[in-house]
Amino acid sequence: MNSSGIRRSRPRAGAFVALLVPLVFAAGCGDSDDGSGGGEGGEASASSSRRASDALTAARLEKLALAESDVEGFLVRKPAAAEILTQRDARTGEADCAEVSQVMWGVALGKPAATVHRRVTSEPDLGATDTEFTVSTTTVSLSSYDSADQARTAIEALSGGIAGCDGGFQTGALGTGEPGEVTEGSAPDAGEEAVAFTATLGGDTDLLGPVKAVVFRHGSTLAQFSTVSSNAAVSGGDFDFPTALVEAQDAKLG
């Protein structure tokens, strides 16, 4: 992704690494609420009338979330409960960087009325050499909010965090890790507004390599994507973000 700002538009590295990368997101799971709402309401339903909410239900989000038939070359599954991190798992000492940390670890922003998750892994090229072999793993979160304004506020907070946390910050999802750099990326042409960034990690989390993330808003719904690569985890090098996932999700949200 090339460096740019928020877009606003329409008003064998080895079998061990290939297995390890999809699992690292499951570390540090705690018993905390993340406002993601396990059913059709979540916390928001206690304070506002369902009839006054624009939020999609969890059942509706499940139908709109990515399925394996939606994108060729990727394996799509629902993560187990133990693999889903919370806002407490993605904590950071710098309050202004909270949204960046949450997106990195696949945690829903703000206080959504409902959230569903997907884990998407690229199909490996079994004919690749050790230096070419790579598998990307993307955590996808689809969250609905009571209003488009709530979703817009969440994505704007993320945009501000990207700009303010470019020097790195502590994040606690895997212990005490510190991104060496957070850079704004080229936002895709998806939804009504979109944000992209790359976090280069260090400390206890350097085994992940870079994390590339995209968030876009469609009305009162946010789609979040955070991707790691098995090859980059070993080499620390760059990799291509799987834009096909964003395109497929954007098409399903319509």
C-alpha positions as a Markdown table, in Angstrom:
| # | Residue | x | y | z |
|---|---|---|---|---|
| 1 | Met | 0.0 | 0.0 | 0.0 |
| 2 | Asn | 1.3 | 3.4 | -0.8 |
| 3 | Ser | 1.2 | 6.2 | 1.7 |
| 4 | Ser | -1.8 | 8.5 | 1.5 |
| 5 | Gly | -4.7 | 9.8 | 3.6 |
| 6 | Ile | -8.2 | 8.7 | 4.4 |
| 7 | Arg | -10.4 | 8.3 | 1.4 |
| 8 | Arg | -13.9 | 9.8 | 1.4 |
| 9 | Ser | -16.1 | 9.2 | -1.5 |
| 10 | Arg | -19.7 | 8.5 | -2.3 |
| 11 | Pro | -21.7 | 11.4 | 0.4 |
| 12 | Arg | 8.3 | -22.4 | 2.2 |
| 13 | Ala | 9.2 | -20.3 | 4.9 |
| 14 | Gly | 8.2 | -23.6 | 6.5 |
| 15 | Ala | 5.1 | -25.5 | 7.5 |
| 16 | Phe | 5.6 | -24.3 | 11.1 |
| 17 | Val | 5.2 | -20.7 | 10.2 |
| 18 | Ala | 2.2 | -21.4 | 8.0 |
| 19 | Leu | 0.5 | -23.0 | 10.9 |
| 20 | Leu | 1.7 | -20.5 | 13.5 |
| 21 | Val | 0.5 | -17.3 | 11.8 |
| 22 | Pro | -3.2 | -18.2 | 11.9 |
| 23 | Leu | -2.9 | -19.0 | 15.6 |
| 24 | Val | -1.2 | -16.0 | 17.0 |
| 25 | Phe | -4.4 | -13.9 | 16.9 |
| 26 | Ala | -5.9 | -16.4 | 19.4 |
| 27 | Ala | -3.3 | -15.5 | 22.1 |
| 28 | Gly | -4.2 | -13.4 | 25.1 |
| 29 | Cys | -8.0 | -13.9 | 25.0 |
| 30 | Gly | -9.6 | -12.6 | 28.1 |
| 31 | Asp | -13.0 | -12.4 | 29.8 |
| 32 | Ser | -13.8 | -8.8 | 28.8 |
| 33 | Asp | -16.6 | -7.2 | 27.0 |
| 34 | Asp | -15.7 | -5.5 | 23.7 |
| 35 | Gly | -19.1 | -4.0 | 22.9 |
| 36 | Ser | -19.3 | -6.4 | 20.0 |
| 37 | Gly | -22.8 | -7.7 | 21.0 |
| 38 | Gly | -23.1 | -11.5 | 20.8 |
| 39 | Gly | -26.8 | -11.5 | 19.7 |
| 40 | Glu | -29.1 | -9.2 | 17.9 |
| 41 | Gly | -28.7 | -6.3 | 20.3 |
| 42 | Gly | -25.6 | -6.0 | 22.4 |
| 43 | Glu | -25.1 | -3.1 | 24.9 |
| 44 | Ala | -26.6 | -0.6 | 22.5 |
| 45 | Ser | -30.1 | -2.2 | 22.6 |
| 46 | Ala | -30.3 | -1.5 | 26.3 |
| 47 | Ser | -30.2 | 2.3 | 25.8 |
| 48 | Ser | -32.0 | 2.8 | 22.5 |
| 49 | Ser | -35.2 | 1.5 | 20.9 |
| 50 | Arg | -34.7 | -1.2 | 18.3 |
| 51 | Arg | -37.0 | 0.6 | 16.0 |
| 52 | Ala | -34.8 | 3.7 | 16.3 |
| 53 | Ser | -31.6 | 1.8 | 15.4 |
| 54 | Asp | -30.1 | 1.5 | 12.0 |
| 55 | Ala | -28.0 | -1.5 | 13.2 |
| 56 | Leu | -28.1 | -4.7 | 11.3 |
| 57 | Thr | -28.8 | -7.8 | 13.5 |
| 58 | Ala | -26.1 | -10.4 | 14.0 |
| 59 | Ala | -28.2 | -12.8 | 11.9 |
| 60 | Arg | -28.2 | -10.3 | 9.0 |
| 61 | Leu | -24.4 | -9.7 | 9.4 |
| 62 | Glu | -23.8 | -13.5 | 9.2 |
| 63 | Lys | -25.5 | -13.5 | 5.8 |
| 64 | Leu | -23.5 | -10.6 | 4.6 |
| 65 | Ala | -20.1 | -11.8 | 6.0 |
| 66 | Leu | -17.6 | -13.4 | 3.6 |
| 67 | Ala | -18.2 | -17.0 | 2.6 |
| 68 | Glu | -15.7 | -19.3 | 0.8 |
| 69 | Ser | -17.8 | -19.1 | -2.4 |
| 70 | Asp | -17.3 | -15.3 | -2.5 |
| 71 | Val | -13.6 | -15.2 | -3.2 |
| 72 | Glu | -11.4 | -17.6 | -5.1 |
| 73 | Gly | -8.2 | -18.8 | -3.7 |
| 74 | Phe | -9.0 | -18.3 | 0.0 |
| 75 | Leu | -10.3 | -20.5 | 2.8 |
| 76 | Val | -13.0 | -18.9 | 4.9 |
| 77 | Arg | -14.1 | -20.0 | 8.3 |
| 78 | Lys | -15.8 | -18.8 | 11.5 |
| 79 | Pro | -13.2 | -18.5 | 14.3 |
| 80 | Ala | -13.8 | -20.4 | 17.5 |
| 81 | Ala | -14.8 | -18.2 | 20.5 |
| 82 | Ala | -11.3 | -18.6 | 22.0 |
| 83 | Glu | -9.8 | -17.0 | 18.9 |
| 84 | Ile | -11.8 | -13.8 | 19.1 |
| 85 | Leu | -10.0 | -11.1 | 21.0 |
| 86 | Thr | -11.6 | -8.3 | 23.0 |
| 87 | Gln | -10.8 | -4.6 | 23.6 |
| 88 | Arg | -9.1 | -5.6 | 26.8 |
| 89 | Asp | -6.8 | -8.0 | 25.0 |
| 90 | Ala | -5.9 | -5.2 | 22.5 |
| 91 | Arg | -5.2 | -2.7 | 25.2 |
| 92 | Thr | -2.6 | 0.0 | 24.9 |
| 93 | Gly | -1.1 | 2.6 | 27.3 |
| 94 | Glu | -1.7 | 5.4 | 24.7 |
| 95 | Ala | -5.5 | 6.1 | 24.7 |
| 96 | Asp | -5.2 | 7.9 | 21.3 |
| 97 | Cys | -3.8 | 4.7 | 19.8 |
| 98 | Ala | -6.6 | 2.4 | 21.1 |
| 99 | Glu | -8.4 | 2.1 | 17.7 |
| 100 | Val | -5.2 | 1.3 | 15.8 |
| 101 | Ser | -4.4 | -1.5 | 18.3 |
| 102 | Gln | -7.9 | -2.9 | 18.1 |
| 103 | Val | -7.9 | -3.1 | 14.4 |
| 104 | Met | -4.5 | -4.7 | 14.4 |
| 105 | Trp | -5.9 | -7.5 | 16.5 |
| 106 | Gly | -9.2 | -7.9 | 14.8 |
| 107 | Val | -11.2 | -6.2 | 17.6 |
| 108 | Ala | -14.4 | -4.3 | 16.7 |
| 109 | Leu | -14.2 | -0.5 | 17.1 |
| 110 | Gly | -16.3 | 1.4 | 19.5 |
| 111 | Lys | -19.6 | -0.1 | 20.8 |
| 112 | Pro | -21.3 | -1.9 | 17.9 |
| 113 | Ala | -24.7 | -3.4 | 18.3 |
| 114 | Ala | -23.6 | -6.7 | 16.7 |
| 115 | Thr | -20.4 | -8.1 | 15.3 |
| 116 | Val | -19.5 | -11.3 | 13.4 |
| 117 | His | -16.0 | -12.6 | 12.6 |
| 118 | Arg | -14.3 | -14.5 | 9.9 |
| 119 | Arg | -10.8 | -16.0 | 9.6 |
| 120 | Val | -9.6 | -16.0 | 5.9 |
| 121 | Thr | -6.4 | -17.9 | 4.8 |
| 122 | Ser | -4.9 | -17.8 | 1.4 |
| 123 | Glu | -4.5 | -21.1 | -0.3 |
| 124 | Pro | -0.8 | -21.9 | -0.5 |
| 125 | Asp | 1.1 | -22.4 | -3.7 |
| 126 | Leu | 2.4 | -26.0 | -3.0 |
| 127 | Gly | 4.8 | -25.7 | -5.9 |
| 128 | Ala | 6.5 | -22.6 | -4.5 |
| 129 | Thr | 10.1 | -22.7 | -3.3 |
| 130 | Asp | 11.0 | -22.2 | 0.4 |
| 131 | Thr | 11.7 | -18.5 | -0.3 |
| 132 | Glu | 8.5 | -18.0 | -2.2 |
| 133 | Phe | 6.1 | -20.0 | 0.0 |
| 134 | Thr | 3.7 | -17.7 | 1.8 |
| 135 | Val | 0.3 | -17.9 | 3.4 |
| 136 | Ser | -1.6 | -14.8 | 4.4 |
| 137 | Thr | -4.1 | -14.9 | 7.3 |
| 138 | Thr | -6.8 | -12.1 | 7.5 |
| 139 | Thr | -9.0 | -11.5 | 10.5 |
| 140 | Val | -12.3 | -9.9 | 9.2 |
| 141 | Ser | -14.8 | -8.2 | 11.5 |
| 142 | Leu | -18.2 | -7.0 | 10.3 |
| 143 | Ser | -19.9 | -4.7 | 12.8 |
| 144 | Ser | -23.2 | -2.8 | 12.8 |
| 145 | Tyr | -23.9 | 0.4 | 14.8 |
| 146 | Asp | -27.1 | 2.1 | 15.8 |
| 147 | Ser | -26.4 | 4.9 | 13.4 |
| 148 | Ala | -24.1 | 5.9 | 10.5 |
| 149 | Asp | -22.8 | 8.7 | 12.8 |
| 150 | Gln | -21.6 | 6.1 | 15.3 |
| 151 | Ala | -19.8 | 4.2 | 12.6 |
| 152 | Arg | -18.4 | 7.4 | 11.2 |
| 153 | Thr | -17.1 | 8.5 | 14.6 |
| 154 | Ala | -15.3 | 5.1 | 15.1 |
| 155 | Ile | -13.5 | 5.3 | 11.7 |
| 156 | Glu | -12.6 | 8.9 | 12.2 |
| 157 | Ala | -11.1 | 8.0 | 15.6 |
| 158 | Leu | -9.0 | 5.3 | 13.9 |
| 159 | Ser | -7.8 | 7.8 | 11.3 |
| 160 | Gly | -6.7 | 10.2 | 14.0 |
| 161 | Gly | -4.9 | 7.4 | 15.8 |
| 162 | Ile | -3.0 | 6.4 | 12.7 |
| 163 | Ala | -1.7 | 10.0 | 12.3 |
| 164 | Gly | -0.9 | 10.4 | 16.0 |
| 165 | Cys | 0.7 | 7.0 | 16.6 |
| 166 | Asp | 3.2 | 6.8 | 13.8 |
| 167 | Gly | 6.0 | 6.7 | 16.2 |
| 168 | Gly | 4.9 | 3.4 | 17.7 |
| 169 | Phe | 3.0 | 2.5 | 20.8 |
| 170 | Gln | 2.7 | -0.4 | 23.3 |
| 171 | Thr | 0.0 | -2.9 | 22.6 |
| 172 | Gly | -0.9 | -5.8 | 24.9 |
| 173 | Ala | -2.5 | -8.4 | 22.7 |
| 174 | Leu | 0.5 | -10.8 | 22.9 |
| 175 | Gly | 2.2 | -9.4 | 26.1 |
| 176 | Thr | 4.2 | -6.2 | 25.8 |
| 177 | Gly | 4.9 | -5.5 | 22.2 |
| 178 | Glu | 5.7 | -2.2 | 20.6 |
| 179 | Pro | 5.1 | -1.4 | 16.9 |
| 180 | Gly | 8.2 | 0.2 | 15.5 |
| 181 | Glu | 6.2 | 2.2 | 13.0 |
| 182 | Val | 2.6 | 2.9 | 11.9 |
| 183 | Thr | 2.1 | 4.2 | 8.4 |
| 184 | Glu | -1.0 | 5.3 | 6.7 |
| 185 | Gly | -1.8 | 3.4 | 3.5 |
| 186 | Ser | -3.7 | 3.9 | 0.3 |
| 187 | Ala | -7.4 | 3.5 | 1.2 |
| 188 | Pro | -9.3 | 1.3 | -1.2 |
| 189 | Asp | -12.3 | 2.3 | -3.2 |
| 190 | Ala | -14.8 | 0.7 | -0.9 |
| 191 | Gly | -17.8 | 1.8 | 1.0 |
| 192 | Glu | -18.5 | 5.5 | 1.8 |
| 193 | Glu | -15.1 | 6.1 | 3.5 |
| 194 | Ala | -12.1 | 3.9 | 4.1 |
| 195 | Val | -8.8 | 3.9 | 6.0 |
| 196 | Ala | -5.7 | 1.7 | 5.5 |
| 197 | Phe | -2.5 | 1.4 | 7.5 |
| 198 | Thr | 0.5 | -0.9 | 8.1 |
| 199 | Ala | 2.0 | -1.5 | 11.6 |
| 200 | Thr | 5.6 | -2.9 | 11.8 |
| 201 | Leu | 5.8 | -4.7 | 15.1 |
| 202 | Gly | 8.7 | -5.3 | 17.5 |
| 203 | Gly | 9.3 | -6.7 | 20.9 |
| 204 | Asp | 7.4 | -9.8 | 21.8 |
| 205 | Thr | 5.2 | -9.5 | 18.7 |
| 206 | Asp | 7.9 | -9.4 | 16.1 |
| 207 | Leu | 7.2 | -13.0 | 15.0 |
| 208 | Leu | 4.1 | -11.6 | 13.2 |
| 209 | Gly | 6.0 | -9.4 | 10.9 |
| 210 | Pro | 4.0 | -6.4 | 9.5 |
| 211 | Val | 0.3 | -6.2 | 10.0 |
| 212 | Lys | -1.7 | -4.6 | 7.2 |
| 213 | Ala | -5.2 | -3.3 | 7.9 |
| 214 | Val | -8.2 | -1.8 | 6.1 |
| 215 | Val | -11.4 | -0.5 | 7.5 |
| 216 | Phe | -14.3 | 0.8 | 5.4 |
| 217 | Arg | -17.8 | 2.1 | 6.3 |
| 218 | His | -21.0 | 1.2 | 4.5 |
| 219 | Gly | -23.8 | 3.2 | 6.2 |
| 220 | Ser | -24.0 | 2.1 | 9.8 |
| 221 | Thr | -21.7 | -0.9 | 9.2 |
| 222 | Leu | -17.9 | -1.2 | 9.5 |
| 223 | Ala | -15.8 | -3.9 | 7.8 |
| 224 | Gln | -12.4 | -4.4 | 9.3 |
| 225 | Phe | -9.5 | -6.4 | 7.9 |
| 226 | Ser | -6.1 | -7.2 | 9.5 |
| 227 | Thr | -3.6 | -9.3 | 7.6 |
| 228 | Val | -0.3 | -11.0 | 8.4 |
| 229 | Ser | 1.9 | -13.1 | 6.1 |
| 230 | Ser | 3.9 | -16.2 | 7.0 |
| 231 | Asn | 6.7 | -15.2 | 4.7 |
| 232 | Ala | 6.9 | -11.6 | 6.0 |
| 233 | Ala | 6.9 | -13.0 | 9.6 |
| 234 | Val | 10.2 | -14.8 | 8.8 |
| 235 | Ser | 11.8 | -12.2 | 6.5 |
| 236 | Gly | 10.3 | -9.0 | 7.9 |
| 237 | Gly | 9.7 | -8.0 | 4.3 |
| 238 | Asp | 6.7 | -6.5 | 2.6 |
| 239 | Phe | 3.7 | -8.4 | 1.1 |
| 240 | Asp | 0.6 | -7.6 | -0.9 |
| 241 | Phe | -2.6 | -7.0 | 1.1 |
| 242 | Pro | -5.4 | -9.3 | -0.2 |
| 243 | Thr | -7.6 | -6.6 | -1.8 |
| 244 | Ala | -9.9 | -9.3 | -3.3 |
| 245 | Leu | -11.3 | -9.7 | 0.2 |
| 246 | Val | -12.2 | -6.0 | 0.5 |
| 247 | Glu | -13.7 | -6.1 | -2.9 |
| 248 | Ala | -15.8 | -9.2 | -2.2 |
| 249 | Gln | -17.1 | -7.8 | 1.1 |
| 250 | Asp | -17.9 | -4.4 | -0.4 |
| 251 | Ala | -19.9 | -6.1 | -3.1 |
| 252 | Lys | -21.9 | -8.1 | -0.5 |
| 253 | Leu | -22.7 | -5.0 | 1.5 |
| 254 | Gly | -23.8 | -3.4 | -1.8 |
